[in-house]
Amino acid sequence: MKKLFTLGVAAALTTLAACNNSPREQAADNIEANAEAAADNLEDAADDAGTTATEQSLENQADATRNAGDLQADDMRTNDPDTNLSNGI
């Protein structure tokens, strides 16, 4: 149920955020929201893990997923998607 709620909140926030954003900013926001939802799912799985090592591994994966989402969103905001060159070049 928590996963469904998290996905619903992410979708709602993405919809609200899309109102005044450029398509590139909307895409970056979607990347962040998807990474956050995936990380939340990993943390939920960590809560149900049978061992401490498994729990820690899942927590680390959640952190890495959030970090990767942030990096991809930042890249989307700052780089030209057609050429992979920084804006202004």
C-alpha positions in Angstrom: 0.0 0.0 0.0 2.9 2.3 0.8 4.4 1.7 -2.6 1.1 2.6 -4.3 0.8 5.8 -2.2 4.4 6.8 -3.0 3.8 6.3 -6.7 0.6 8.3 -6.5 2.3 11.1 -4.8 5.2 11.1 -7.3 2.7 11.2 -10.2 0.8 14.1 -8.5 3.9 16.1 -7.8 5.1 15.5 -11.4 1.8 16.7 -12.7 1.8 19.8 -10.6 5.4 20.6 -11.4 4.8 20.2 -15.1 2.4 23.2 -15.2 5.1 25.9 -15.6 8.1 23.9 -16.7 9.8 23.5 -20.0 9.7 20.0 -21.5 13.3 19.5 -20.5 12.6 20.4 -16.9 9.5 18.2 -16.9 11.7 15.3 -18.1 14.3 16.0 -15.4 11.5 16.1 -12.8 10.2 12.8 -14.0 13.6 11.2 -13.8 13.9 12.3 -10.2 10.4 11.1 -9.3 11.0 7.7 -10.8 14.3 7.3 -9.1 12.8 8.3 -5.8 9.9 5.8 -6.2 12.4 3.0 -7.1 14.6 3.9 -4.1 11.5 3.9 -1.8 10.7 0.4 -3.1 14.2 -0.7 -2.3 14.0 0.7 1.2 10.7 -1.1 1.7 12.4 -4.3 0.7 15.2 -3.5 3.1 12.7 -3.3 5.9 11.6 -6.8 5.2 15.1 -8.2 4.7 16.0 -11.3 6.6 19.6 -10.4 7.4 21.4 -7.2 8.3 23.7 -7.6 5.3 20.8 -7.8 2.9 19.2 -4.8 4.5 22.3 -2.8 4.2 22.8 -3.9 0.6 19.3 -2.8 -0.3 19.7 0.5 1.6 23.0 1.1 -0.4 21.1 0.4 -3.6 18.4 2.9 -2.7 21.0 5.6 -2.1 22.7 4.8 -5.4 19.4 4.9 -7.2 18.6 8.3 -5.8 22.1 9.6 -6.6 21.9 8.2 -10.2 18.5 9.8 -10.6 19.8 13.2 -9.4 22.8 13.0 -11.7 20.6 12.1 -14.7 18.2 14.9 -13.9 21.0 17.4 -13.6 22.4 16.2 -16.9 19.0 16.6 -18.5 18.8 20.2 -17.2 22.3 21.3 -18.2 23.1 19.4 -21.4 21.7 19.6 -24.9 19.9 16.2 -25.4 20.4 16.3 -29.2 24.2 16.6 -29.2 25.2 15.8 -25.6 27.1 19.1 -25.5 26.7 21.6 -22.7 24.3 24.4 -23.4 25.8 27.4 -25.1 28.3 25.4 -27.1 
